[in-house]
């Protein structure tokens, strides 16, 4: 258990390092970096490489933003096999709806509880 925790910590940290390097070295914006990492997770799942990555890294692979791309693609592919082209859309939203809903809910709560620092 200790070894799997260390591996998850190191792998998750390396994903963060890659994201930080994209900010600092490649001069990508946060939106570009976020989108790129989601696409990388999606492509890795499309080639069947993300599941072995999860098996190796555990939470180090399921917590970072790449996992969202994995979830989108994984759900879309599963439902496409069952329901065809319409399954692509329903599968993406079926798997990720709880995460998207939580992000919206916590965003609204944060907006209501804290005052904006910008000039509005």
C-alpha positions as CSV (number, residue, x, y, z in Angstrom):
1,X,0.0,0.0,0.0
2,X,2.8,2.4,0.8
3,X,4.5,1.7,-2.6
4,X,1.3,2.3,-4.5
5,X,0.8,5.6,-2.7
6,X,4.3,6.7,-3.5
7,X,3.9,5.7,-7.2
8,X,0.6,7.6,-7.3
9,X,2.2,10.6,-5.8
10,X,5.2,10.6,-8.2
11,X,3.1,10.0,-11.3
12,X,0.5,12.6,-10.4
13,X,3.4,15.0,-9.7
14,X,5.0,14.3,-13.0
15,X,1.7,15.1,-14.8
16,X,1.7,18.4,-12.9
17,X,5.3,19.0,-13.9
18,X,4.4,18.5,-17.6
19,X,1.5,21.0,-17.2
20,X,3.9,23.5,-15.5
21,X,6.5,23.1,-18.3
22,X,3.7,23.7,-20.8
23,X,3.0,27.0,-19.0
24,X,6.6,28.1,-18.5
25,X,8.6,26.7,-21.5
26,X,5.9,26.4,-24.2
27,X,4.2,29.6,-23.0
28,X,0.8,28.0,-23.4
29,X,-2.2,29.6,-21.7
30,X,-4.0,27.7,-18.9
31,X,-6.9,27.0,-21.3
32,X,-4.5,25.5,-23.9
33,X,-2.7,23.4,-21.3
34,X,-6.0,22.1,-19.9
35,X,-7.3,21.2,-23.3
36,X,-4.1,19.6,-24.3
37,X,-4.0,17.4,-21.2
38,X,-7.6,16.4,-21.7
39,X,-6.9,15.4,-25.4
40,X,-3.8,13.4,-24.3
41,X,-5.9,11.4,-21.9
42,X,-8.5,10.9,-24.6
43,X,-6.0,9.8,-27.2
44,X,-4.3,7.4,-24.7
45,X,-7.7,5.8,-23.9
46,X,-8.5,5.6,-27.6
47,X,-5.4,3.5,-28.1
48,X,-6.1,1.4,-25.0
49,X,-3.1,2.8,-23.1
50,X,-4.9,4.6,-20.3
51,X,-6.2,1.6,-18.4
52,X,-2.7,0.1,-18.0
53,X,-1.6,3.5,-16.9
54,X,-4.3,3.5,-14.2
55,X,-3.4,0.0,-13.2
56,X,0.2,1.2,-12.6
57,X,-0.3,4.7,-11.2
58,X,-3.7,4.4,-9.4
59,X,-4.8,7.8,-8.2
60,X,-1.8,9.4,-9.9
61,X,-3.6,8.6,-13.2
62,X,-7.3,9.0,-12.1
63,X,-7.0,12.4,-10.3
64,X,-5.3,14.7,-12.9
65,X,-7.2,16.3,-15.7
66,X,-6.0,13.7,-18.2
67,X,-8.5,11.3,-16.5
68,X,-11.4,13.5,-17.7
69,X,-10.3,12.9,-21.3
70,X,-10.1,9.3,-20.6
71,X,-13.6,9.3,-19.1
72,X,-15.0,11.1,-22.1
73,X,-13.5,8.7,-24.6
74,X,-14.1,5.6,-22.6
75,X,-17.8,6.3,-22.1
76,X,-18.2,7.3,-25.8
77,X,-16.6,4.1,-27.0
78,X,-18.6,1.9,-24.7
79,X,-21.9,3.4,-25.7
80,X,-20.9,3.5,-29.4
81,X,-20.5,-0.3,-29.3
82,X,-24.0,-0.7,-27.9
83,X,-26.0,2.1,-29.6
84,X,-24.0,3.3,-32.6
85,X,-23.3,6.9,-33.3
86,X,-25.9,8.3,-30.9
87,X,-24.1,6.3,-28.1
88,X,-21.0,8.5,-28.6
89,X,-22.8,11.6,-27.3
90,X,-24.8,9.8,-24.6
91,X,-21.8,7.9,-23.4
92,X,-19.6,11.0,-22.9
93,X,-22.2,12.7,-20.8
94,X,-23.3,9.6,-18.9
95,X,-19.9,8.9,-17.5
96,X,-18.8,12.5,-16.8
97,X,-22.1,14.1,-15.8
98,X,-21.5,13.8,-12.0
99,X,-18.1,15.5,-12.3
100,X,-19.4,18.3,-14.5
101,X,-22.4,18.8,-12.2
102,X,-20.1,19.0,-9.2
103,X,-17.9,21.6,-10.9
104,X,-20.9,23.8,-11.7
105,X,-22.3,23.4,-8.2
106,X,-19.1,24.2,-6.4
107,X,-18.4,27.1,-8.8
108,X,-21.8,28.7,-8.0
109,X,-21.2,28.1,-4.2
110,X,-17.8,29.7,-4.5
111,X,-19.2,32.7,-6.4
112,X,-21.9,33.2,-3.8
113,X,-19.5,32.9,-0.8
114,X,-16.5,35.0,-1.9
115,X,-16.2,38.5,-3.2
116,X,-14.5,39.0,-6.6
117,X,-11.2,40.8,-6.5
118,X,-11.7,42.2,-10.0
119,X,-13.1,45.6,-10.9
120,X,-16.7,44.9,-11.8
